[in-house]
């Protein structure tokens, strides 16, 4: 298996080029992480989950990197997301699993997008699109085994199977998959996991009694892929782990490499005197004569206001504390009485942590949230830059 470049492939101190603030996405890290997940998955295939614009890493570049690394198909939330991947020239199988009543199933069928069915009503809408387009639909049934979110409810499952059997006999659908989603995957020994596994296998048996034979069955997300080899079934669906973030931060990295670095330039350096306040409301006052630096990133870019005075930025090899309130467009850090930081220097807000910089998990710990929310929340004027193995990469 090809091994990706070492973590030093990204220079965290290189100044942003196209924008004052940018996300640097290391595609070699994506490649590496898919390799880790393939080793964990054994003989099961890999569906790379690239929903939410690839967890805000860029769905199209991440999809290409994951497929080159050995993933065989892609998973997204909506038909719209699936069509965007098709528009980028990706021909691998794509499953879309969450549909509103106005979902564009006609376009999905035309583009060869596999559709999840979570209710008899979904199946009826898909069959209507089949009649309009003359294209057989490829479908996977998503069953609710205890998460009580998306998925066919137990009391509707028999009706769905009856409807699916008729549609299958009429060649309106190809029944490809049966899957579910775990409620406690981040607790590998939770008893609900076994309950959900049993419900999934029972649902498969129930389908087979109607001569409906799914080609693939799957249940594992990132957490289960890393810790429950007994749940691999035919395919696994890693999401957050593919981006290098452990679903079990307290259990270690599992050899994963975070792919996102957020960095900006120092916009202004200035001296202030002891007793002077900084930013709105003067929530922080200088205890001595000191130097501050202004960073052009704020809550409009995904730096949470709740982090005011509670995070560091790294410049060179040293970390500097946030002071005062995070504003819409800017935030301030204290450099201390003596500093050689200059305007234009690179400040790293978060990254893999290999060089001592803050991480998505460190933000999450302060905010009492999860790193998923951190990486998907960087937005606004922050632009992406891709590094690593981007051969044949297509970016619109």
C-alpha positions as CSV (number, residue, x, y, z in Angstrom):
1,X,0.0,0.0,0.0
2,X,1.3,3.4,-0.9
3,X,2.2,5.5,2.1
4,X,1.5,9.2,2.1
5,X,4.0,12.0,2.8
6,X,4.9,12.7,6.4
7,X,3.0,15.3,8.5
8,X,5.7,17.9,7.6
9,X,4.2,18.1,4.1
10,X,2.4,21.2,5.4
11,X,4.5,24.1,6.6
12,X,2.2,25.6,9.2
13,X,4.2,28.8,9.1
14,X,4.0,29.4,5.3
15,X,2.0,32.6,4.9
16,X,-1.5,32.3,3.3
17,X,-1.3,33.0,-0.4
18,X,-4.7,33.7,-1.9
19,X,-6.4,35.0,1.2
20,X,-5.6,36.5,4.6
21,X,-7.1,33.4,6.3
22,X,-7.3,30.0,4.8
23,X,-7.9,26.3,5.5
24,X,-5.1,24.1,4.3
25,X,-6.4,20.6,3.4
26,X,-3.7,17.9,3.3
27,X,-4.9,15.3,0.7
28,X,-2.0,13.0,1.6
29,X,-3.6,12.9,5.1
30,X,-6.9,11.8,3.5
31,X,-5.0,9.1,1.6
32,X,-3.3,7.9,4.8
33,X,-6.5,7.8,6.8
34,X,-8.3,5.8,4.2
35,X,-5.4,3.3,4.3
36,X,-5.8,3.1,8.1
37,X,-9.5,2.4,7.7
38,X,-9.0,-0.2,5.0
39,X,-6.7,-2.1,7.3
40,X,-9.4,-2.0,10.0
41,X,-12.2,-3.0,7.6
42,X,-10.6,-6.3,6.6
43,X,-12.5,-7.6,3.6
44,X,-15.3,-5.1,3.8
45,X,-15.4,-2.3,1.2
46,X,-15.2,1.4,2.1
47,X,-17.9,4.0,1.5
48,X,-16.2,7.4,2.0
49,X,-18.7,9.8,3.6
50,X,-18.3,13.2,2.1
51,X,-21.5,14.9,3.3
52,X,-21.5,18.5,4.4
53,X,-19.0,19.4,1.7
54,X,-16.7,16.7,2.9
55,X,-17.0,17.7,6.5
56,X,-16.0,21.2,5.3
57,X,-12.8,19.9,3.7
58,X,-14.2,20.0,0.2
59,X,-16.3,17.1,-1.0
60,X,-14.9,16.8,-4.5
61,X,-11.2,16.9,-3.7
62,X,-11.7,14.6,-0.8
63,X,-13.8,12.2,-2.8
64,X,-11.1,11.9,-5.5
65,X,-8.4,11.4,-2.9
66,X,-10.5,8.7,-1.0
67,X,-11.3,6.8,-4.2
68,X,-7.6,6.8,-5.3
69,X,-6.8,5.5,-1.8
70,X,-9.1,2.5,-2.2
71,X,-12.6,3.6,-1.2
72,X,-15.1,2.1,-3.7
73,X,-18.1,4.4,-3.2
74,X,-19.3,7.6,-1.7
75,X,-22.0,8.6,0.8
76,X,-23.8,11.9,1.1
77,X,-26.8,13.3,2.8
78,X,-28.8,14.8,-0.1
79,X,-29.5,14.3,-3.8
80,X,-28.1,17.8,-4.3
81,X,-24.7,16.8,-2.8
82,X,-24.7,13.7,-5.0
83,X,-25.4,15.6,-8.1
84,X,-22.5,18.0,-7.3
85,X,-20.1,15.0,-7.2
86,X,-21.5,13.7,-10.5
87,X,-21.0,17.2,-12.0
88,X,-17.3,17.0,-11.0
89,X,-16.9,13.9,-13.1
90,X,-17.0,11.3,-10.4
91,X,-18.5,8.1,-11.7
92,X,-18.2,5.9,-8.5
93,X,-21.3,4.7,-6.8
94,X,-22.9,7.4,-4.6
95,X,-25.6,6.8,-2.0
96,X,-27.8,9.7,-0.8
97,X,-29.8,9.0,2.3
98,X,-31.9,11.9,3.5
99,X,-34.8,13.2,1.4
100,X,-37.4,15.9,1.7
101,X,-40.7,15.6,-0.2
102,X,-39.4,17.8,-3.0
103,X,-36.2,15.8,-3.5
104,X,-35.2,15.7,-7.2
105,X,-35.4,12.0,-7.8
106,X,-35.7,12.4,-11.5
107,X,-32.2,14.0,-11.7
108,X,-30.9,11.5,-9.3
109,X,-32.0,8.6,-11.5
110,X,-30.6,10.3,-14.6
111,X,-27.3,10.7,-12.8
112,X,-27.2,7.1,-11.5
113,X,-27.4,8.1,-7.9
114,X,-28.3,5.3,-5.5
115,X,-31.2,6.4,-3.2
116,X,-31.9,5.4,0.4
117,X,-35.4,4.5,1.2
118,X,-36.5,5.4,4.8
119,X,-40.3,5.0,4.4
120,X,-43.0,3.6,2.1
121,X,-43.6,7.2,1.0
122,X,-40.0,7.5,-0.2
123,X,-40.3,4.4,-2.2
124,X,-43.6,5.6,-3.8
125,X,-41.9,8.9,-4.8
126,X,-38.9,7.1,-6.3
127,X,-41.2,4.7,-8.2
128,X,-43.0,7.8,-9.6
129,X,-39.7,9.1,-10.8
130,X,-39.0,5.7,-12.4
131,X,-42.2,6.0,-14.4
132,X,-41.4,9.5,-15.5
133,X,-37.8,8.8,-16.6
134,X,-38.0,5.2,-17.6
135,X,-34.8,4.5,-15.5
136,X,-34.6,1.7,-13.0
137,X,-33.8,3.0,-9.5
138,X,-31.0,1.6,-7.4
139,X,-32.1,1.7,-3.8
140,X,-30.9,0.8,-0.3
141,X,-33.3,0.5,2.6
142,X,-32.3,2.4,5.7
143,X,-33.9,0.9,8.8
144,X,-34.3,2.5,12.2
145,X,-32.9,0.0,14.7
146,X,-32.9,2.3,17.7
147,X,-31.4,5.7,16.8
148,X,-35.0,7.0,16.2
149,X,-33.9,9.4,13.5
150,X,-33.8,8.7,9.8
151,X,-34.8,5.2,8.8
152,X,-37.8,2.9,8.2
153,X,-39.8,2.5,11.5
154,X,-40.4,-1.1,12.6
155,X,-44.1,-0.8,12.2
156,X,-43.7,0.3,8.5
157,X,-41.1,-2.2,7.5
158,X,-43.4,-5.0,6.5
159,X,-45.4,-2.7,4.3
160,X,-42.2,-1.3,2.7
161,X,-41.0,-4.8,1.9
162,X,-44.3,-5.6,0.3
163,X,-44.1,-2.4,-1.8
164,X,-40.4,-3.1,-2.6
165,X,-41.2,-6.7,-3.7
166,X,-43.7,-5.4,-6.2
167,X,-41.4,-2.7,-7.5
168,X,-38.5,-5.3,-7.8
169,X,-40.7,-7.7,-9.7
170,X,-41.6,-4.9,-12.1
171,X,-38.0,-4.0,-12.6
172,X,-38.6,-0.6,-11.3
173,X,-35.9,-0.9,-8.6
174,X,-32.7,-2.8,-8.0
175,X,-32.5,-3.6,-4.3
176,X,-28.9,-3.1,-3.6
177,X,-28.4,-2.5,0.1
178,X,-29.8,-2.7,3.7
179,X,-28.2,-0.5,6.4
180,X,-28.7,1.3,9.7
181,X,-26.9,3.8,11.9
182,X,-25.7,3.2,15.5
183,X,-26.8,5.4,18.4
184,X,-23.8,4.6,20.7
185,X,-20.9,3.8,18.4
186,X,-18.6,6.0,20.4
187,X,-19.2,3.7,23.4
188,X,-17.9,0.4,21.9
189,X,-19.2,-1.8,24.6
190,X,-22.6,-0.2,24.9
191,X,-25.4,-2.9,25.0
192,X,-27.5,-1.1,22.4
193,X,-24.9,-1.9,19.7
194,X,-25.7,-5.6,20.0
195,X,-29.4,-4.9,20.0
196,X,-29.0,-2.8,16.8
197,X,-26.9,-5.5,15.1
198,X,-29.5,-8.1,15.9
199,X,-32.3,-5.9,14.5
200,X,-30.4,-5.4,11.3
201,X,-29.8,-9.1,10.8
202,X,-33.4,-9.8,11.6
203,X,-34.5,-7.2,9.0
204,X,-32.3,-8.9,6.4
205,X,-33.9,-12.3,7.2
206,X,-37.3,-10.7,6.9
207,X,-36.4,-9.3,3.5
208,X,-35.0,-12.6,2.3
209,X,-38.3,-14.4,3.2
210,X,-39.8,-12.2,0.6
211,X,-37.1,-13.2,-1.9
212,X,-35.5,-9.7,-1.5
213,X,-31.7,-10.2,-1.2
214,X,-29.6,-7.1,-0.5
215,X,-26.3,-7.1,-2.2
216,X,-24.6,-5.3,0.7
217,X,-25.4,-4.9,4.4
218,X,-23.7,-2.2,6.5
219,X,-23.8,-0.6,9.9
220,X,-20.3,0.7,10.8
221,X,-19.4,4.4,11.0
222,X,-15.9,5.6,11.9
223,X,-16.2,4.6,15.5
224,X,-17.4,1.0,14.8
225,X,-14.8,0.6,12.0
226,X,-12.0,1.4,14.4
227,X,-13.2,-0.7,17.4
228,X,-15.8,-3.3,16.3
229,X,-14.4,-5.6,13.6
230,X,-17.4,-7.9,14.3
231,X,-19.6,-5.2,12.7
232,X,-17.9,-4.7,9.3
233,X,-20.5,-6.8,7.4
234,X,-20.0,-6.1,3.7
235,X,-19.1,-2.4,3.8
236,X,-18.1,0.3,6.3
237,X,-19.0,4.0,6.2
238,X,-16.3,6.1,7.8
239,X,-16.8,9.8,8.0
240,X,-14.9,11.8,10.7
241,X,-12.0,9.4,10.8
242,X,-11.3,9.9,7.1
243,X,-10.5,13.5,7.9
244,X,-8.0,12.4,10.6
245,X,-10.1,13.1,13.7
246,X,-10.5,10.2,16.2
247,X,-14.1,9.5,17.2
248,X,-12.6,8.6,20.6
249,X,-10.3,11.5,21.5
250,X,-9.5,10.0,24.9
251,X,-8.5,6.7,23.3
252,X,-5.8,8.2,21.1
253,X,-5.4,8.9,17.4
254,X,-5.6,5.4,16.0
255,X,-2.8,6.5,13.6
256,X,-5.0,9.0,11.9
257,X,-3.7,12.4,10.6
258,X,-5.9,15.5,10.8
259,X,-6.2,17.0,7.4
260,X,-7.2,20.6,8.2
261,X,-5.0,23.5,9.3
262,X,-6.5,27.0,9.7
263,X,-4.1,29.8,9.5
264,X,-4.1,33.6,9.0
265,X,-1.7,36.5,8.8
266,X,-0.9,39.0,11.5
267,X,-2.6,42.2,10.3
268,X,-1.3,44.7,12.9
269,X,1.1,44.8,15.8
270,X,0.9,47.5,18.4
271,X,2.0,48.5,21.9
272,X,-0.5,49.2,24.6
273,X,0.1,50.5,28.1
274,X,-0.8,48.8,31.4
275,X,-4.4,49.4,32.3
276,X,-5.6,49.7,28.8
277,X,-8.5,47.5,27.7
278,X,-8.8,45.5,24.5
279,X,-11.9,44.9,22.3
280,X,-15.6,45.4,23.0
281,X,-16.4,45.9,26.6
282,X,-12.8,45.8,27.7
283,X,-13.3,42.3,29.1
284,X,-9.5,42.1,29.3
285,X,-7.1,44.8,30.6
286,X,-3.4,44.8,30.2
287,X,-1.6,44.1,33.5
288,X,1.6,45.7,32.2
289,X,2.9,47.4,29.2
290,X,2.6,44.8,26.4
291,X,2.3,44.1,22.7
292,X,-0.8,42.9,21.0
293,X,-1.4,41.5,17.5
294,X,-4.6,41.7,15.4
295,X,-5.7,38.7,13.5
296,X,-8.2,39.1,10.6
297,X,-10.5,36.3,11.6
298,X,-13.7,36.4,13.7
299,X,-17.0,34.8,14.4
300,X,-18.2,35.5,10.8
301,X,-15.4,33.1,9.7
302,X,-16.2,30.4,12.2
303,X,-14.0,31.4,15.2
304,X,-16.7,31.1,17.9
305,X,-17.3,34.2,20.1
306,X,-17.5,31.8,23.0
307,X,-13.7,31.2,22.6
308,X,-13.0,34.8,23.5
309,X,-9.9,34.7,25.8
310,X,-10.0,30.9,25.8
311,X,-7.7,29.9,22.9
312,X,-4.2,30.4,21.7
313,X,-2.7,31.1,18.2
314,X,0.7,29.8,17.3
315,X,3.3,32.0,15.6
316,X,6.5,30.3,14.9
317,X,7.1,27.8,17.7
318,X,5.3,29.9,20.4
319,X,1.7,30.1,21.3
320,X,0.0,33.4,22.3
321,X,-3.3,33.8,24.2
322,X,-6.4,35.4,22.9
323,X,-7.4,38.5,24.8
324,X,-10.6,40.4,24.7
325,X,-13.7,39.5,22.8
326,X,-13.7,37.7,19.4
327,X,-15.3,40.2,17.0
328,X,-17.1,39.6,13.7
329,X,-14.0,40.1,11.6
330,X,-11.0,40.1,13.9
331,X,-9.5,38.9,17.2
332,X,-6.6,40.0,19.3
333,X,-3.7,38.0,20.9
334,X,-1.2,39.2,23.4
335,X,2.5,38.9,22.4
336,X,4.0,40.0,25.7
337,X,6.3,42.9,26.6
338,X,9.0,41.8,24.2
339,X,8.2,40.1,20.9
340,X,9.7,39.8,17.5
341,X,6.4,39.0,15.8
342,X,5.8,41.1,12.8
343,X,2.9,42.1,10.6
344,X,2.5,39.5,7.9
345,X,3.7,36.6,10.1
346,X,1.6,33.4,10.0
347,X,-0.6,32.6,12.9
348,X,-2.0,29.0,13.2
349,X,-5.4,28.8,14.8
350,X,-5.7,25.0,14.6
351,X,-4.0,22.1,12.9
352,X,-2.9,18.5,13.4
353,X,-1.0,19.4,16.6
354,X,2.3,17.9,15.4
355,X,4.1,21.2,15.9
356,X,2.5,22.2,19.1
357,X,-0.3,24.2,17.5
358,X,-3.9,24.1,18.9
359,X,-6.2,21.4,17.5
360,X,-9.9,21.1,16.7
361,X,-10.2,18.9,19.7
362,X,-8.6,21.6,22.0
363,X,-11.3,24.0,20.8
364,X,-14.0,21.4,21.3
365,X,-12.8,20.8,24.9
366,X,-13.1,24.4,25.7
367,X,-16.5,24.7,24.2
368,X,-17.8,21.4,25.6
369,X,-18.7,20.2,22.1
370,X,-17.3,17.8,19.5
371,X,-14.6,18.3,16.9
372,X,-17.1,17.6,14.2
373,X,-18.7,20.9,15.0
374,X,-15.4,22.7,15.0
375,X,-14.1,21.6,11.5
376,X,-17.5,22.0,9.8
377,X,-18.0,25.4,11.4
378,X,-15.0,27.2,9.7
379,X,-16.6,29.1,6.9
380,X,-17.3,32.7,5.7
381,X,-14.3,34.3,4.0
382,X,-11.9,31.5,4.8
383,X,-10.7,29.9,1.6
384,X,-9.4,26.4,1.0
385,X,-6.0,25.5,-0.2
386,X,-5.1,21.9,-1.1
387,X,-1.7,20.3,-0.7
388,X,-0.5,16.7,-1.2
389,X,-1.1,14.2,-3.9
390,X,-3.6,15.9,-6.1
391,X,-2.9,14.1,-9.4
392,X,-6.0,14.3,-11.6
393,X,-7.7,16.5,-9.0
394,X,-10.6,18.4,-10.3
395,X,-11.6,21.5,-8.4
396,X,-14.3,23.8,-9.6
